[in-house]
Amino acid sequence: MRKRLLLFTIAVTMVFVFASCGGDKPGIVDEIKHTVAQAIKGNIKGEVGKVYGTQWFEFTIESIEEVGSYAGYEPDDGGILVDVVITEKGTFDEPSPMGTFDFYMDSDTFLEYIWPLDPFDGSMMPEEFDLAKDEVVTYHMVFEVPEGLSDLVLMYTEWDEEESEGATFTINVNL
């Protein structure tokens, strides 16, 4: 999980460095965006309400909706809250480490990389937990998204113990 964050941080940094050094060369930024997009292999377009299987667990995105506030938390000016309800079932023989950094939102530019808010009530997905085989959990993940951002997707990318990338699941966020 941390390696995924590092790779995207490097990619985003590269975009900003090249954009600031070669702002008059729009092709460089477009090329980097395309490279980042191509790095996401095995893309599986998902839908709300369907069950998807990974190497370690199954998941269903039960709902994705904009909310004005969540458990008393309100977004900053210029932002909106998106509440994602997810059900996960352990399928691996050993407990699988899970947490808020497994799923994230992004835009079609692959430059946003929006993490869920840190959990502040018992209904939200914990930062870290172990999901045992056949255990089923349902949690809320709440994302604070810049108002007006379009073409959002909820994403999950599989990584195995050798840090190899597997499938990337994307579910369109239609607000």
Secondary structure, 3 states (H helix, E strand, C coil): CHHHHHHHHHHHHHHHHHHHHCCCCHHHHHHHHHHHHHHCCCEEEECCCCEEECCCEEEEEEEEEEECCECCECCCCCEEEEEEEEEEEECCCCCEEEECCCEEEECCCCCCCECECCCCCCCECCCEEEECECCEEEEEEEEEEECCCCCCEEEEEEECCCCCEEEEEEEECCC
